[in-house]
Amino acid sequence: MDYNIEDILPLIASKMSIDYDRLEWVENDGRLCGYYNHTQKVIALNIAFIANDNEKLLTVLLNTIIHECKHARQWTAIEGTNFGYSQQQIDEWKRNFEDYISPNESDEGYYKQPVEVDAKGFADSIIDENVIFEN
């Protein structure tokens, strides 16, 4: 069965009980895989990942979709649907988003943030970026 990203994203979002308004494709210098904008409820993905047939990049794209959906879930928890997360965890995410470090500011600071550690760990537990799918 063939799927495209526009089919996969709603399936993942539904399974994770999150809402988003739209998917956007963005161009970037190669550092950006994607992002979630909670005020506009947009999941944005780097178009470079679908602009070629490299299976490794498609694996990274799937991981990114799950990662960004996890950020949407974090925001949903902050806004009142806690999904069973502790209030301490939700408060930590809220403080982190209020004082968020972009990768342009500091790679190390970005990767060590609680929201990023959580999203990366979750996505990697589902789709390991280091695995290349076999045909």
VOGU-44540 format. One line per field, with one value per residue: residue number from 1; x, y, z of N, C-alpha, C in turn; residue in one letter. Coordinates in steps of 0.1 Angstrom, whole numbers, plus 5000, padded with zeros to 4 digits. Layout:
<dokols>
num: [NUM;...]
nxx: [X;...]
nyy: [Y;...]
nzz: [Z;...]
caxx: [X;...]
cayy: [Y;...]
cazz: [Z;...]
cxx: [X;...]
cyy: [Y;...]
czz: [Z;...]
residu: [a;...]
</dokols>
This chain:
<dokols>
num: [1;2;3;4;5;6;7;8;9;10;11;12;13;14;15;16;17;18;19;20;21;22;23;24;25;26;27;28;29;30;31;32;33;34;35;36;37;38;39;40;41;42;43;44;45;46;47;48;49;50;51;52;53;54;55;56;57;58;59;60;61;62;63;64;65;66;67;68;69;70;71;72;73;74;75;76;77;78;79;80;81;82;83;84;85;86;87;88;89;90;91;92;93;94;95;96;97;98;99;100;101;102;103;104;105;106;107;108;109;110;111;112;113;114;115;116;117;118;119;120;121;122;123;124;125;126;127;128;129;130;131;132;133;134;135]
nxx: [5008;5007;5015;5012;5028;5009;4988;4999;5005;4979;4971;4990;4987;4961;4963;4979;4962;4961;4955;4959;4961;4971;4994;5026;5050;5083;5113;5147;5181;5190;5195;5172;5146;5119;5091;5068;5043;5026;5007;4995;4989;5003;5021;5052;5073;5105;5109;5129;5133;5115;5121;5139;5148;5160;5161;5169;5166;5138;5132;5141;5123;5099;5104;5107;5080;5067;5081;5074;5047;5047;5055;5032;5015;5026;5021;4993;4989;4999;4979;4958;4948;4960;4968;4976;5001;5023;5017;5040;5057;5043;5044;5072;5076;5061;5075;5099;5091;5085;5110;5125;5152;5165;5179;5196;5205;5219;5233;5238;5224;5198;5194;5194;5171;5142;5117;5127;5143;5124;5106;5124;5133;5108;5101;5123;5119;5099;5104;5134;5160;5184;5180;5178;5153;5146;5142]
nyy: [4988;5022;5053;5088;5117;5136;5118;5103;5121;5130;5105;5099;5121;5118;5094;5103;5120;5148;5180;5198;5226;5228;5215;5226;5231;5238;5256;5253;5258;5232;5226;5226;5204;5204;5220;5229;5252;5265;5286;5290;5265;5248;5224;5222;5211;5203;5206;5196;5170;5154;5159;5142;5108;5094;5069;5071;5098;5099;5084;5100;5121;5109;5105;5131;5141;5127;5137;5164;5163;5154;5177;5192;5178;5182;5210;5209;5196;5215;5234;5223;5196;5170;5143;5125;5132;5144;5172;5186;5179;5191;5218;5222;5219;5241;5263;5259;5263;5290;5301;5294;5279;5283;5263;5279;5297;5281;5250;5231;5240;5239;5211;5201;5209;5204;5200;5193;5170;5153;5151;5142;5117;5103;5102;5089;5064;5053;5057;5050;5071;5061;5038;5023;5017;4986;4975]
nzz: [5000;4991;5005;5009;5022;5030;5036;5057;5078;5089;5100;5119;5136;5145;5159;5180;5192;5186;5172;5142;5120;5094;5070;5060;5035;5036;5025;5031;5044;5048;5074;5089;5097;5103;5119;5145;5148;5173;5176;5152;5146;5128;5111;5098;5072;5058;5025;5010;5019;5006;4980;4969;4963;4983;5007;5033;5039;5038;5060;5080;5076;5083;5110;5118;5114;5135;5157;5155;5159;5185;5197;5193;5209;5234;5236;5236;5260;5277;5273;5286;5282;5296;5291;5309;5318;5343;5363;5370;5348;5327;5335;5333;5305;5297;5308;5294;5267;5269;5272;5250;5232;5201;5174;5159;5178;5197;5192;5212;5234;5223;5218;5244;5257;5276;5261;5236;5241;5250;5227;5208;5219;5220;5192;5182;5194;5179;5151;5141;5132;5123;5110;5078;5056;5041;5007]
caxx: [5000;5014;5010;5021;5029;4996;4980;5005;5004;4967;4970;4998;4981;4949;4968;4985;4952;4964;4950;4967;4952;4976;5008;5033;5063;5093;5126;5157;5195;5194;5196;5158;5138;5106;5088;5054;5039;5013;4997;4988;4986;5009;5033;5060;5083;5114;5106;5141;5133;5107;5126;5147;5144;5169;5153;5174;5159;5124;5131;5143;5111;5089;5108;5103;5066;5064;5087;5066;5034;5049;5055;5018;5009;5031;5013;4979;4989;5000;4967;4947;4946;4973;4971;4982;5014;5023;5017;5054;5062;5036;5050;5085;5074;5056;5087;5109;5086;5085;5124;5129;5164;5165;5192;5204;5212;5229;5229;5238;5212;5186;5192;5193;5159;5132;5107;5134;5147;5111;5102;5134;5132;5096;5101;5133;5114;5090;5111;5149;5166;5196;5176;5174;5143;5150;5132]
cayy: [5000;5034;5064;5100;5124;5142;5108;5098;5130;5129;5093;5100;5131;5112;5084;5110;5129;5162;5187;5208;5231;5225;5211;5235;5227;5250;5254;5257;5255;5219;5223;5224;5192;5208;5227;5230;5265;5262;5296;5288;5250;5244;5215;5225;5201;5207;5200;5189;5156;5146;5162;5132;5094;5088;5063;5076;5111;5096;5079;5113;5128;5102;5108;5145;5142;5122;5147;5177;5159;5153;5191;5196;5171;5190;5222;5205;5193;5228;5242;5218;5182;5165;5130;5117;5137;5150;5187;5190;5178;5201;5231;5222;5222;5255;5272;5257;5270;5304;5305;5284;5281;5278;5257;5290;5303;5272;5236;5223;5244;5234;5197;5198;5214;5193;5197;5186;5157;5145;5149;5133;5104;5097;5100;5078;5051;5049;5056;5053;5077;5054;5026;5025;5007;4977;4973]
cazz: [5000;4990;5012;5007;5035;5033;5041;5069;5089;5097;5107;5131;5145;5151;5169;5191;5197;5185;5161;5135;5109;5080;5067;5051;5030;5037;5020;5041;5040;5051;5089;5094;5093;5104;5131;5149;5152;5180;5175;5139;5145;5116;5111;5086;5069;5048;5012;5005;5022;4996;4967;4963;4965;4993;5018;5046;5041;5040;5073;5088;5074;5092;5124;5120;5116;5148;5166;5155;5165;5199;5202;5193;5221;5245;5237;5240;5274;5284;5272;5294;5281;5301;5286;5320;5322;5356;5363;5370;5335;5319;5338;5328;5291;5295;5311;5283;5255;5272;5271;5240;5225;5187;5170;5155;5190;5203;5190;5224;5242;5217;5220;5258;5262;5280;5251;5225;5246;5250;5214;5201;5225;5216;5178;5180;5199;5169;5138;5143;5120;5119;5102;5064;5052;5030;4997]
cxx: [5009;5007;5018;5020;5016;4986;4985;5003;4991;4965;4978;4992;4968;4953;4973;4975;4955;4958;4960;4958;4957;4990;5014;5046;5072;5106;5136;5171;5199;5195;5182;5151;5124;5103;5073;5052;5025;5003;4989;4984;4991;5021;5040;5071;5092;5112;5117;5141;5124;5112;5136;5143;5152;5161;5157;5167;5144;5122;5132;5129;5100;5092;5104;5089;5062;5069;5078;5052;5035;5049;5040;5011;5014;5023;4999;4978;4990;4987;4955;4944;4959;4977;4977;4996;5013;5023;5031;5060;5056;5042;5064;5085;5070;5068;5097;5104;5087;5100;5131;5142;5164;5178;5201;5211;5223;5225;5228;5226;5199;5183;5190;5180;5149;5122;5114;5138;5135;5107;5111;5133;5120;5097;5111;5128;5104;5097;5126;5155;5178;5193;5172;5165;5148;5138;5125]
cyy: [5012;5045;5076;5107;5131;5131;5104;5108;5130;5116;5094;5110;5126;5102;5091;5120;5143;5168;5197;5213;5229;5221;5221;5229;5239;5246;5260;5253;5241;5215;5220;5212;5196;5216;5226;5245;5264;5273;5295;5273;5245;5235;5218;5215;5206;5199;5192;5174;5147;5149;5153;5118;5087;5082;5068;5090;5109;5091;5091;5121;5122;5105;5122;5147;5138;5132;5159;5174;5158;5168;5196;5190;5178;5203;5220;5202;5206;5236;5235;5203;5175;5151;5121;5121;5144;5166;5193;5190;5189;5215;5232;5225;5236;5265;5271;5264;5285;5310;5296;5288;5275;5272;5268;5297;5294;5258;5229;5227;5239;5220;5193;5202;5203;5190;5190;5172;5148;5141;5140;5119;5096;5093;5088;5064;5045;5047;5060;5059;5070;5041;5030;5014;4999;4976;4959]
czz: [5000;4998;5008;5021;5039;5038;5055;5081;5096;5105;5120;5141;5152;5162;5182;5197;5197;5172;5155;5124;5095;5081;5058;5047;5030;5030;5030;5037;5043;5066;5095;5088;5093;5117;5133;5154;5159;5179;5162;5137;5132;5118;5097;5085;5058;5035;5006;5008;5013;4982;4961;4968;4976;5005;5031;5049;5044;5055;5083;5087;5083;5107;5127;5122;5130;5159;5167;5161;5180;5205;5203;5205;5233;5247;5241;5255;5282;5284;5279;5293;5284;5296;5297;5324;5335;5354;5363;5356;5326;5322;5333;5312;5289;5297;5299;5270;5257;5270;5261;5233;5211;5184;5164;5166;5195;5200;5203;5233;5236;5220;5235;5264;5265;5268;5239;5229;5246;5236;5206;5206;5220;5201;5175;5184;5189;5156;5141;5131;5115;5111;5088;5061;5040;5020;4998]
residu: [m;d;y;n;i;e;d;i;l;p;l;i;a;s;k;m;s;i;d;y;d;r;l;e;w;v;e;n;d;g;r;l;c;g;y;y;n;h;t;q;k;v;i;a;l;n;i;a;f;i;a;n;d;n;e;k;l;l;t;v;l;l;n;t;i;i;h;e;c;k;h;a;r;q;w;t;a;i;e;g;t;n;f;g;y;s;q;q;q;i;d;e;w;k;r;n;f;e;d;y;i;s;p;n;e;s;d;e;g;y;y;k;q;p;v;e;v;d;a;k;g;f;a;d;s;i;i;d;e;n;v;i;f;e;n]
</dokols>
